[in-house]
């Protein structure tokens, strides 16, 4: 599993480059901080039922930031 919280500050600094639109940089910053509203985070906050935390790509894996953006055979390829 990819350790998103262990990303270096240089990766975040590169995401905040002046050529990158602010909303994209903000999304990348939230991605590195694991603050995206994913099923994993929504279940932890009890917004969603614990039974609905599976990935929508039918991977039989809990949907998390690292799975959806880097490991999912369907969504990571996008």
N, C-alpha and C positions, 0 to 999 in steps of 0.2 A: 504494500500500500504506500502510495506516495505521501510523504510527510509535508503537507502544504504549510503547516504552521512552522516548519523548520526552514522555509525558504529564506535565503539571505536578503539582507537589506539592499544589496546591489540589484537584485531582481526587481524589487519594488521601486527602486530609484529609476531603473530603466523603463518601467511601466509609466512613470510620471514624466517622461520626456516631453519637451514642449511641442513636439509634432503630434503627440497623441491627444485626441480630444479629452477634455476633463471628465466626461461621463464614462468613457472607456477606462481611463486611469482609475477612477473611483470604483468601477466594477472590479478591476484587477486587484485593487487594494482590498476590497471586501472578500474577494476570492481567496487571497493569501491569508486573510484573517479568519476564514471559515465563517463568514457572516452572511452568506447567501442563504435565502429562504429555501433550503432543500428539505426533503422529507425527513431526513435524519434530524436536522435542527428543529423542525416544526413538531416532531414527535417528542423531542426532549422538552420543548416548551409546552407540551400538551395541547397544541393547536390541532394536530391530527391524531387519530387513533393509532396506537402502536402497531396494529395489524396492517396499516396502509403504508408502511415504510419501504416496501419493495420497489425496486426500479421499474419504471414503466416500459422498459425494453424487454421485459420478461427474462431478465438475467438471473432471477432468484437470488439477488444480492440486495442488501440494504442500500437505498439511494443516498449517497454522500457526495460531497463536492469532488473528492478525488476519484470516486468511481465514475461519476457522470462525465466529468471533463477529461479524464485521462485513461480510464480503464474499460469503460463500457464499449462493447464491440459496435454498438449502433451509434451512440451519441459522440463518442470521442473522435470518431472519424470525420465528423462535421467540422 
